[in-house]
């Protein structure tokens, strides 16, 4: 099989949340000429599965004849837990897909099987175009400034429908997970890195604008953003996440674009193809990436003379990134923070080795613990604590701590 027609899938299984991986869950992957059965390890993770996928050219050129990814059904079972069946798990050629699946105790759920149907990405499916924001007086595009500064929160609340649909569910979603979900719903993971980066920054900017202006909260709603393309960006509950996009989000999740004379992040609109001023063309950005444009050059091509800046505050994380990577041989209080957090996380993820001398010296035990953590959570396994690794460790640490609090 041609390498341009091979993709990969890793399935992660949890109960309730990411702090509770499920060991030895049975995972079945079903597709055309495919029926694979395997089991999760102590981190709730399967091995990387090689799967057939369409030729990569189908996702690199705008076309509507051949679906650019393969679709699989993933069924997960475990004694005393509900069965989960995920339909439409996406696998792109040359790409590693990760499918998170959550199970619940049978005694807590009347449904013996949960079925999740994953919506197609917006570049392939049929979705309505976004409408312009309108205030109560019929004025379009008016942004009411509420917060004193731009803030990247730990979580946001996503309303799974149009704002007026009171029957739609609200989901509390980690901010970086939301950005990854939207990006994997809006663009193809096989695109050039700078194109992906530009689109991710536009998605972050749009989201941070909603947060900064408290757009929905100020109108009496109890959520941050909706899941519909009519008003916001496409969020798909349960969707497949792709490593190429996930890694970029982890690296830049505090980055957004703004103009020099306004404090708020730009409400960065985009469409698949468009010539409308102030809108990014997703396919157009792909072709600019092919020509060697950087992310900033792509963003300025569509949004004008904007700057990429970083949010000064990350809420609800116990410690901020120290500003430079930590690696073997370093000695500092920041190293000890990471060592203590990794040892704590190891209670839920036993594959992460115990750092016996958590004294602030970055020794070989620390390097191995960091590498294992990075492998489990789809980060480049370098053993170096960079920006992405620092905040991923912080996120998992807080999740495990909150889970243990709820138990005790």
N, C-alpha and C positions, 0 to 999 in steps of 0.2 A: 504493500500500500504506500502511495506517495506521502512523504512527510507533510506536504501541504494539504493533505486530506485526513490528518490524524489529530484528534483532540484528546484532552485528558480531563478526568473528573475525580474529585475527592469529596466524599460525603462526611459531614460532621454531624454527630447526633448528640442532643442534649435533652435533659428534662427541664422544662420551664425556662431556663436561661443558660447563658454561656458559662456560668460558674459550676454547672453540674453536667459534665460529660458522661455519656452512657457507654460503659464497657461491654463488649461482646454482644452488641445489638446486631441482628441479622439484617443485611442490606442486600436488596435485589435490584439490579439495574436491567431494565427491559427496553429493547428497541428493535429496529429492523435487523434481523439476523443476530440479535444480541440478547443473551439471558445469562447474566453474571450474578453469582451469589458470593458474598464475603462478609466478614465480621469486623466490628470496630475494635480498636486497641484501647489502652487505658486512658487515652486522651479523647475518646469518643470519635475517632477518626479512622476512615478506611485507608488502605494503600491507594496510590495514584493508579487509576484505571485508564488504560488506553482504549479509545473508542473511535469508530469511523465518524467522519465529518465531511461536509461538502468541501470542494476545493476552495482555497483561501481567496481566489479571485472574485468569488461571489459576494464577499463582504467588502471588497476594496473598490468596487465600482457601483455606481448607482444603477440598480436594476430591480425589476419586480417579477422576474420569471422564476428564479430558483431561490428558495429559502436559504439564507447563508449560514445556517447552523443546523445541527442535528437535534432532534427532540427525543428525550428519553423519559421513561417512567421509573421512579425510584420508590420502592416500598421498603419500609423499615418496621421490624417487629422486635419486641423484647418482652419477656415474661413480666406480667403485672403492669405493663404500660400499654397505652393505646397504640394501635397501628397507625402509621402515617403513610399516605400515598400521595406523592408529588408528581403531577402530570406536566409535561412540557419543560423538563429540565434541559437547559440549553448547553450545547457543547460546540465551540467554534474550533476550526482547524488551528493547530500550532499553539493553542491556548489552554491553560489550566483553569477549569471551572470548579467552583466550590459551592456545594449545596448544603446549607445548614438546615437541619430538620429537628423539630422540637416535639418531644413526646410528653404526655402527662400520665399520672397514675390513673388506672382504670376506675378506682373508687371515687375520683374527683371529676370524672368526665362521663356523661351518659353515652357519648358516642364511642363505639368500639374502634372506629376507623375515622381518621380525619383525612379528607381529600382536599388537596390544594392544587388549583389549576393556575399555572404561571402564565400571565399575560405576555404576548409577544412584545418585543421592543417597538418603540414608536416609529422607527425607520421602516418597519415591516408591517405593523398592524395599522388599523384605521382608527385614528383618534382625532377629536376636534381640535382646531387651532385655539390658542390662548386668546382670551378677550382682554381688552385694556381694563385696568383698574378704574373703578368709578366710586367716588365718595357719595355720601348721603344726599348731596345737593346736585348730583348729576355731573360733577366735574371729574374729568378723566386725568389720571396720572398725578393726582395730588398726594404727596407723601407727608404725613404728619410725623414729625420727629418726636420720639418719646424717650428712648434711653439716652443716657449721658455719653455712652461710648459703645463702640461696636464690641459685641461679646460673642464668643463661641461657647455655647452651653454644652454640658455633657449630654443632655437629652432634649428632644423636641417632641411635640405632640402632633401626629399626622391624622387628619380627618379623612377617612377613606370614602370620599364622595364629594359632591358639590357642597358649598357652605350651608345651604338651606336644608340639606337632607339630614333631619334630626335622627333618622334611624341608622345612619352610617356609623360605623365603629370609629373610635379614637384609639390610636396606638401610640404608646410612649416608645420612642426609637432613639437609640444612641445617635448623636449628630453625625459622626463619621460613617456609621452604618447607613444612615439615611442618604448621605451624599453618594456613597458607593452604589446603593440601590438605584438612585435616580440616574447616575451616570451609566450604569449597566442597562438601564431601561431606555436611555436616550441615544446612545451611540454604540458603535461596534468596537469591540475590544482589540480587533486586529489592526486598527488604524495607527498612524505614526504617533510616537510618544508625545511630541510637542502638540499635536492636534488633540490628543486625549487630555493633556494638561490644560490647554486653553479651554476646552469644554468643561472640564471639572471646575476650573476657577470661575467660569460663568455661572455654573450651577451653585457653587458656594456663595457667590455674590448675590444671586437671586434669593437664596435662603436666608443669608444674613440680613438682607434688606427687610424681609418679612419679620425677622426677629427684632431688628433695630427699630423699625417703625411700629412694632406690635400691631400689624395691619389687621389681623383678625380679632385679637384680644380687645383692641380698642373699639370694635364693633359689637362687643358683647358675646363673641364666640369663645369656646373653651379649648381652642387648639391653636397651633402655630402656623400650620400650612395644610393644604389639602393634597390629595393624591391625584387629582384630575388635571389633565392638560388644558381644560377649559379655563382654569384660574391659576394654576401653578405648574408644577413639573410632575412627570409621571413617576409615581411610587407604586411598586408592585409587591404586595405582601408575599413573602416566601420566595422571592425571585433568586435565581442563580447569580452568583458574583464571580467576576473574572479577575485573575491575579494581576494582569497588566493594568487594569483600572484601579483595583484595590490598593496596589503598592503606591501608585501615584497619589491617591487620596490620602494615604497615611503620611506621605511626605509633605503635603501642602495643605492640609485641611484647615489651616488658619488663614490662608491667602484669599484675597478678594480684590476686585477692581473698583476704583473710584476716580472721580475727576478731582482736579486740584482744588476747586473752590467749594466743594460740598463734602460734608463729613460722612454721609451714609454710603454704604456699598451700592453700586449700581444695580437696579432691578434689571438684570441682564437677560433680555428676551432672546429667543432663538427659535429657528424652525429648520426643518429638513433642508429645504431650498428656499431662498428668498432674496430679493433685491431691496427689501424694505429698509430704509435708513434706521440705524440703531438696533437692528436685529442681526444676530450671527447666523450665517448659513452653515448648518452642520456638515453637509457634503462639501460646501465651499471651503470650510476650514480643513477638511481632509485633504483636498487637493492642494491647498496652501502648505500643509504639512509635507506633502510629497515633494514640494518645491524647495523645502529646507527652511521655511519660515519658523521662527521660534514662537513659543506660546504668546509672549508679549506682542510680537509683531502681528500674529493672527488676531489677537484681541483688539489691537489698535486699528487694524484693517476694518473691523466692523463697528467698534464702539467709539472710535476717535482717540484723542490724546489722553488715554487713561493710564493710571499707574497701578502696578500690583503692590499691595501693601499687606501687612499681617495684623490680625486682630491682637490687641495688646493683652487681652485677658482670656484665659480658659477657665471657666467656672467649674467648681466641684471636683477638680483634680487635686490631690493632696499636695503635690509639689510641681512647680514649673520646670520645664526643661532647662538645664544649666547653661545652655548656649553653645556648647561644643561636645562632640562625641566622647563617650567613656569607653576605654578599652584596656586590655590586659597591661598591667604595669602601673596604671593610675592609682592614686590613693587620695580619697576625699570623702567628705560626708555624703556627697551625691552617690558615690559608689556604694556606700553602706545602705543608703535608702533603697537602691535597686536590689542589693543582696537580700535585705529583709523582705521586700515585696515579693521577690522570686521564691524565697523560702515559704512565704505564706501561701502563694499561689500553688506551690507544690503539694499542698494538702488536697487540692482538687485535681491536680494534674501530676500524678506521681512519676511520670516519665522525666520530669524536670528534677535533676539531681539536687540533693541538699548541699548548700554552700556551708561547710562546717565552720569555717572561720569568717563570719560575716562582720569583719572588723574595719571595712572601708578600703582594704587593699584588693584591687582587681586581679585575682589570681586565676589559675587555670580552671578551678572548679566554677568560678563565676563565668568564665568564657563558655564553658560547656553548657551551663544552665541557660545562658543567654541564647546560644545556638539552638538548643532544644526548644526554648520558648518561641523563637523566631520560626522554626520549622512548623510547629503546631499552629501558629497563628498567621501563616502565609506571608511572612516577611523574609527578605533575603537573609539566609543563614550565615551571617558574617561573624557573630560573636561580639560585635561592637554595638554599644547602646547609642544609636543616633536619635534624631528627633522622633521618627516614626516608632521606633522600638520603645523609647521612654514613655510615650503617651499610650502605647498599646499595653505595656506593663502596668501603667497607672490605671487604665480602664479595667483590665482583668482583675487587678488587686482590689479595686473598689467593688467590683461585681461579686467577687468571692467574699469579701468582708460583709457586704450587704446581705448576701445569702445566708451567711452564718449568723448574722444578727437576727434574721427573720426566724431562724430555727431556735435560737436560744433566747 
